[in-house]
Each structure stands twice: as structure tokens, then as C-alpha cells.
Amino acid sequence: GEQEIHELCASKDTLKLEEILMAFLNRDRETVLRLARGEVLEESAVMLCRLLGRQMMQLLELQSLQKQGVELSQAWFRVFHPVFYKMQPIFTRALSRWSPQQASVVLYELTHLEKSIKGDALTPTQIQMRLDGCLQ
């Protein structure tokens, strides 16, 4: 939504969020854990969960389209949130690193993590542990 875009643009951690998003898609656990900590999680944990969830939805849509026989060059534009051209190589690699079942479970976990952050006031360490669990 509009508020999320404003928060993302105003955040000093935007670059770190982008790096976390790319590392998460690549299942690069070490990089995610190194970057997703402290101030980043204190200030942007909900935003991060939403962005990661959106990526998982895009990945699931791409997997579904591929299963239906749609060429990847066409699938980029058929998902609900089209994949930005600079992210296409990362999503291409992610397609081989995540099964549809794994992506579904992670999407479920991210949704519950966001709810927990809002309702239970999780610490950055607790959030980091839950993100780590998504990458196992």
C-alpha cells in the first residue's frame, strides 16, 4: 500500500532490505542472518515480512505458470505483481532452489511471523530465529 511505499522509501535501511530479499530468495541463510538483525529488525520487521511474503507469492505464481507450460519470458508479466527485470535472474535461480511446498510453508510462516511481531512484541533475536527457521 501507499504507507508501505512511503515507509520503505523513507527508511535508511532500504539497501539492506533489498540485500535481505535477494539473499532470502537465494536461500543464502548466512547473508540473511548477518543483515537481518538489530536496527533493521527493530525498525523494519513488519515491512520485511510483507516484502518476503510478496516474493514468495510471486515465486509460487511463477511455479504455477511454469507447471502450466507458460514460458518464463511470458510468466514475468503474468504474475499479479510483475517481476522487475533486475530481479528476474534472482527469481530464475530461486525457482530451482524452492519447491512449491517449501514456498507455501514459508509464506505461511511469514504471515504468522508478521502477526507475532505486531501482537507479541518479538525481539530482533526472536525474529531472526524465525527467519532462520524459514530457510532451513
Salt bridges, closest charged atoms under 4 A:
GLU4 OE2 - ARG50 NH1 2.87
GLU39 OE1 - LYS12 NZ 3.63
GLU43 OE2 - LYS12 NZ 3.97
GLU114 OE2 - ARG50 NE 2.79
GLU114 OE2 - LYS118 NZ 2.94
ASP132 OD1 - ARG29 NE 2.31
